[in-house]
Amino acid sequence: MKWHEITVHTTAEAVEMASNFLHELGAGGVTIEEWEPPDKPRDTSLGQWYELLPSSVPEGRAVLQGYYVEGTDLEEVLAELKRRMAELADYGIDTGNPEYAVRLVDEQDWANAWKQYFKPLRVTERLTIKPTWEPYDASPNEIVLELDPGMAFGTGTHATTSLCLKALEQVIRPSDDVIDVGTGSGVLAIAAAKLGARHVLALDLDPVAVSSATENVRLNGLEEAITVRHSDLLQALKDSGSGESVGVRMPVQVVVANILAEIILLFIDDVAQVLPSGGRYIVSGIITAKEQIIEEALSAAGFGIESKDSDQDWVVFVARKK
């Protein structure tokens, strides 16, 4: 089978939104390559995350490929993609004069090639992400998160995901009710449940994400502990009233959101309303350039910053409702 490949050269700051655009415009898969310094020290004390190839991407840049079935109206897709990328300037996101290219490729060239580089990842002393196709012998106290992200979602090795997982490990307590906003592959929801949460509500606006997360929840045997719903941010919770119809008891103790800073700003007040005094909001997907804006918005909504961590150019906050 043949696929159309659309390549976008943009900035690391714009990569998350560009990826979302490609998905929303019908991509059957998206791959991302970002610049990393060749001499960057790597902590391998917990094992390798994945096998890296030398990167040819310039500093501060990123290259995305979106794959579309043969017969797709590429002119229409490209026109809409360029329009959406241009609008990012209105949100203060620098796209760096993106460049575009199109070519026709065989399915075997991309559909499974990436899997050879995705290996079991020991994120913390307790949490390990394991691709479903890889054998792995876990230690007695290790929590293994089985994951098949497919081509539509990341492997869980992105800095923002690992930052959230580390924060969840520190925050989650037995019997907590948790909401995961923008669940994607479901990896954070699965981690929360395996760390002892009573119930997790996993929400995403993308129907493909809902399908992917539902399957990964099944692979981990957590159908009774996690409810996955299609939702625009917290809308599904608002529609449910008390929250009981979607599995959680209100107020919940933890909300986690690994999404773009611009989206985080849209619903901080809504998050505050579903948390009790002392409830925690774990928020990432924040590039360092947006760190101060998010911190100020959290403070204005009645949160105090309990802790902050960073990796590469990304930041995670653990905020506590006052």
C-alpha positions as CSV (number, residue, x, y, z in Angstrom):
1,M,0.0,0.0,0.0
2,K,1.2,3.5,-0.8
3,W,1.0,6.5,1.5
4,H,1.5,10.2,1.0
5,E,4.1,11.6,3.3
6,I,3.9,15.3,4.3
7,T,7.1,16.6,5.9
8,V,7.1,19.8,8.0
9,H,10.3,21.5,9.1
10,T,9.4,23.8,12.1
11,T,10.6,24.7,15.6
12,A,10.7,22.6,18.7
13,E,8.3,25.0,20.3
14,A,5.7,24.4,17.6
15,V,6.1,20.6,17.3
16,E,3.2,19.6,19.6
17,M,0.7,21.8,17.8
18,A,2.0,20.8,14.4
19,S,1.6,17.1,15.4
20,N,-2.0,17.8,16.5
21,F,-2.8,19.5,13.2
22,L,-1.4,16.5,11.2
23,H,-3.6,14.1,13.2
24,E,-6.7,16.3,13.0
25,L,-6.3,16.5,9.2
26,G,-6.5,12.7,8.9
27,A,-2.9,11.5,9.3
28,G,-2.7,7.7,9.7
29,G,0.5,8.3,11.7
30,V,3.0,11.0,12.7
31,T,6.7,10.7,13.4
32,I,8.7,13.4,15.1
33,E,12.5,14.0,15.2
34,E,13.9,16.8,17.4
35,W,17.4,18.2,17.8
36,E,19.4,16.9,20.6
37,P,23.1,17.8,21.4
38,P,25.3,14.9,20.4
39,D,27.3,15.3,23.6
40,K,24.3,15.5,25.9
41,P,25.0,13.3,29.0
42,R,22.4,10.6,29.5
43,D,21.4,8.9,32.7
44,T,21.4,5.2,31.9
45,S,21.3,4.0,35.6
46,L,17.7,2.8,35.0
47,G,18.4,1.4,31.5
48,Q,18.1,2.7,28.0
49,W,15.0,4.5,26.9
50,Y,15.5,3.8,23.2
51,E,18.3,3.4,20.7
52,L,19.2,6.8,19.2
53,L,20.4,7.5,15.7
54,P,22.5,10.5,15.0
55,S,20.2,13.5,14.5
56,S,20.6,15.8,11.5
57,V,18.0,18.2,12.8
58,P,19.4,21.7,13.5
59,E,19.4,23.1,17.0
60,G,15.9,24.3,18.1
61,R,14.2,22.7,15.1
62,A,12.0,19.7,14.6
63,V,11.0,17.6,11.6
64,L,7.5,15.9,11.4
65,Q,6.1,13.5,8.9
66,G,2.4,12.9,8.6
67,Y,1.2,9.9,6.5
68,Y,-2.0,10.0,4.5
69,V,-3.7,7.2,2.5
70,E,-3.4,7.3,-1.2
71,G,-6.2,9.3,-2.8
72,T,-6.2,12.0,-0.1
73,D,-6.6,15.5,-1.4
74,L,-3.1,16.7,-0.4
75,E,-3.6,20.2,-1.8
76,E,-6.5,20.7,0.6
77,V,-4.6,19.2,3.5
78,L,-1.5,21.3,2.9
79,A,-3.5,24.5,2.5
80,E,-5.3,23.9,5.8
81,L,-2.1,22.9,7.6
82,K,-0.3,26.0,6.4
83,R,-3.3,28.2,7.5
84,R,-3.3,26.6,11.0
85,M,0.5,26.9,11.4
86,A,0.3,30.6,10.4
87,E,-2.3,31.2,13.1
88,L,0.0,29.9,15.8
89,A,1.7,33.3,15.8
90,D,-1.5,34.7,17.4
91,Y,-0.8,32.5,20.4
92,G,2.9,33.6,20.7
93,I,4.2,30.4,19.2
94,D,7.3,30.8,17.0
95,T,7.0,28.3,14.0
96,G,10.3,29.5,12.5
97,N,9.1,29.9,8.9
98,P,8.1,26.2,8.4
99,E,9.0,24.4,5.2
100,Y,6.9,21.6,3.6
101,A,7.6,18.7,1.3
102,V,5.5,15.8,-0.1
103,R,6.4,12.4,-1.4
104,L,4.8,8.9,-2.0
105,V,6.2,6.1,0.2
106,D,5.5,2.4,0.8
107,E,3.7,1.4,4.0
108,Q,6.5,-0.8,5.1
109,D,8.9,2.1,5.0
110,W,7.2,3.7,8.0
111,A,4.5,1.7,9.7
112,N,6.7,-0.5,11.8
113,A,10.3,0.7,11.3
114,W,10.1,2.9,14.5
115,K,9.4,-0.1,16.7
116,Q,12.9,-1.4,16.6
117,Y,14.1,1.7,18.5
118,F,11.4,1.6,21.3
119,K,12.8,-0.5,24.1
120,P,11.6,-1.0,27.7
121,L,12.1,2.2,29.6
122,R,12.8,2.4,33.4
123,V,11.5,5.9,34.1
124,T,11.9,5.7,37.9
125,E,12.9,3.1,40.5
126,R,9.3,1.8,40.3
127,L,7.8,2.6,36.9
128,T,8.8,1.0,33.6
129,I,7.2,1.5,30.2
130,K,7.3,-1.7,28.1
131,P,6.2,-2.0,24.5
132,T,3.9,-4.9,24.1
133,W,6.1,-6.6,21.5
134,E,9.2,-6.6,23.7
135,P,10.1,-9.3,26.2
136,Y,11.0,-8.1,29.7
137,D,11.7,-9.6,33.1
138,A,10.4,-7.2,35.8
139,S,11.9,-7.0,39.3
140,P,9.6,-7.8,42.2
141,N,8.7,-4.2,43.1
142,E,8.6,-2.9,39.6
143,I,5.4,-1.5,38.1
144,V,5.3,-2.3,34.3
145,L,3.1,-0.2,32.0
146,E,2.3,-2.1,28.9
147,L,2.1,0.2,25.9
148,D,1.3,0.0,22.3
149,P,1.1,3.6,21.2
150,G,0.6,2.9,17.5
151,M,1.8,5.5,15.0
152,A,-0.6,8.1,16.3
153,F,1.0,8.7,19.7
154,G,4.4,8.9,21.3
155,T,6.1,6.0,23.1
156,G,6.0,7.7,26.5
157,T,9.7,8.6,26.3
158,H,9.2,12.3,25.7
159,A,10.5,14.5,28.5
160,T,7.1,15.8,29.4
161,T,5.7,12.3,29.9
162,S,8.6,11.2,32.0
163,L,8.3,14.3,34.1
164,C,4.6,13.6,34.7
165,L,5.3,10.0,35.6
166,K,7.9,11.0,38.2
167,A,5.5,13.5,39.7
168,L,2.6,11.0,39.8
169,E,4.9,8.5,41.6
170,Q,5.4,11.1,44.3
171,V,1.8,12.4,44.5
172,I,-0.6,9.5,44.1
173,R,-1.9,8.0,47.3
174,P,-4.1,4.9,47.8
175,S,-7.8,5.6,47.1
176,D,-7.1,8.8,45.2
177,D,-9.5,9.7,42.4
178,V,-7.6,11.1,39.4
179,I,-8.4,12.9,36.1
180,D,-6.0,12.7,33.2
181,V,-6.7,15.5,30.7
182,G,-5.4,14.8,27.2
183,T,-4.7,11.2,27.9
184,G,-3.3,10.3,24.4
185,S,-2.1,6.7,24.6
186,G,-3.3,6.5,28.2
187,V,0.1,6.0,29.8
188,L,-0.4,8.5,32.6
189,A,-3.8,7.2,33.5
190,I,-2.4,3.6,33.5
191,A,0.5,4.7,35.8
192,A,-1.9,6.5,38.2
193,A,-4.1,3.3,38.5
194,K,-1.1,1.1,39.0
195,L,0.3,3.4,41.6
196,G,-2.8,2.9,43.7
197,A,-5.5,5.4,42.5
198,R,-9.0,4.2,43.2
199,H,-10.3,5.3,39.8
200,V,-9.0,7.4,36.9
201,L,-11.0,9.3,34.4
202,A,-9.0,9.6,31.1
203,L,-10.2,12.3,28.7
204,D,-9.2,13.3,25.2
205,L,-10.8,15.3,22.4
206,D,-9.2,13.1,19.7
207,P,-11.3,10.0,18.9
208,V,-8.1,8.1,17.9
209,A,-6.6,8.9,21.3
210,V,-9.8,7.5,23.0
211,S,-9.4,4.3,21.0
212,S,-5.7,4.0,21.7
213,A,-6.1,4.7,25.4
214,T,-9.0,2.2,25.7
215,E,-6.9,-0.5,24.1
216,N,-3.9,0.2,26.3
217,V,-6.2,0.1,29.4
218,R,-7.3,-3.3,28.3
219,L,-3.8,-4.5,27.7
220,N,-3.0,-3.6,31.3
221,G,-6.2,-5.3,32.7
222,L,-7.4,-2.0,34.1
223,E,-10.9,-1.7,32.7
224,E,-12.5,-1.5,36.1
225,A,-10.0,1.1,37.3
226,I,-10.0,3.5,34.4
227,T,-12.8,5.1,32.4
228,V,-11.8,6.6,29.0
229,R,-14.1,9.2,27.5
230,H,-14.1,11.5,24.5
231,S,-14.1,15.0,25.9
232,D,-13.1,18.6,25.2
233,L,-11.0,19.2,28.3
234,L,-13.3,18.7,31.4
235,Q,-16.6,18.8,29.5
236,A,-17.4,15.1,30.0
237,L,-17.1,15.6,33.8
238,K,-19.4,18.7,33.7
239,D,-21.9,16.7,31.6
240,S,-21.9,13.9,34.2
241,G,-22.9,16.1,37.1
242,S,-21.5,14.3,40.2
243,G,-18.8,12.4,38.3
244,E,-20.1,9.0,39.4
245,S,-21.3,8.1,35.9
246,V,-17.7,8.4,34.7
247,G,-16.2,6.5,37.7
248,V,-14.7,9.3,39.9
249,R,-16.0,10.7,43.1
250,M,-16.0,14.5,43.4
251,P,-13.9,16.3,44.3
252,V,-11.0,14.3,42.9
253,Q,-7.6,14.5,44.6
254,V,-5.3,14.7,41.6
255,V,-5.6,16.2,38.1
256,V,-2.8,15.6,35.6
257,A,-2.5,17.4,32.2
258,N,0.3,16.9,29.8
259,I,-0.8,19.3,27.0
260,L,0.3,22.6,25.5
261,A,0.7,25.7,27.7
262,E,-1.8,27.6,25.6
263,I,-4.5,25.0,26.3
264,I,-3.6,24.8,30.0
265,L,-4.3,28.5,30.3
266,L,-7.9,27.9,29.1
267,F,-9.1,25.7,31.9
268,I,-7.0,26.3,35.1
269,D,-10.1,27.7,36.8
270,D,-12.1,24.6,35.9
271,V,-9.4,22.4,37.4
272,A,-9.5,24.4,40.6
273,Q,-13.2,23.7,40.8
274,V,-12.8,19.9,40.7
275,L,-10.1,19.7,43.4
276,P,-10.5,20.1,47.2
277,S,-8.3,22.3,49.3
278,G,-4.9,20.5,49.3
279,G,-5.7,18.7,45.9
280,R,-2.8,18.6,43.5
281,Y,-2.6,19.6,39.8
282,I,0.3,18.0,37.9
283,V,0.8,20.0,34.7
284,S,3.4,19.7,31.9
285,G,3.7,20.1,28.2
286,I,5.2,23.5,29.1
287,I,8.2,24.8,27.2
288,T,10.5,26.9,29.4
289,A,9.6,30.0,27.5
290,K,6.0,29.7,28.8
291,E,7.0,28.7,32.4
292,Q,6.5,32.1,34.0
293,I,3.1,32.6,32.3
294,I,1.8,29.2,33.6
295,E,3.2,29.8,37.1
296,E,1.4,33.2,37.3
297,A,-1.8,31.7,36.0
298,L,-1.7,28.9,38.6
299,S,-1.1,31.4,41.4
300,A,-4.0,33.6,40.2
301,A,-6.3,30.5,40.2
302,G,-5.5,29.8,43.9
303,F,-2.7,27.3,43.5
304,G,0.7,27.3,45.3
305,I,3.6,25.7,43.5
306,E,4.6,22.6,45.6
307,S,7.4,21.5,43.3
308,K,8.9,22.1,39.9
309,D,11.1,19.9,37.7
310,S,12.6,20.3,34.2
311,D,14.1,18.2,31.5
312,Q,15.7,19.6,28.3
313,D,13.4,22.6,27.5
314,W,10.3,21.3,29.3
315,V,8.8,21.9,32.7
316,V,6.4,20.1,35.1
317,F,4.6,21.8,38.0
318,V,3.0,20.1,40.9
319,A,0.6,22.7,42.2
320,R,-1.5,22.4,45.4
321,K,-4.8,24.1,45.7
322,K,-4.8,26.5,48.7
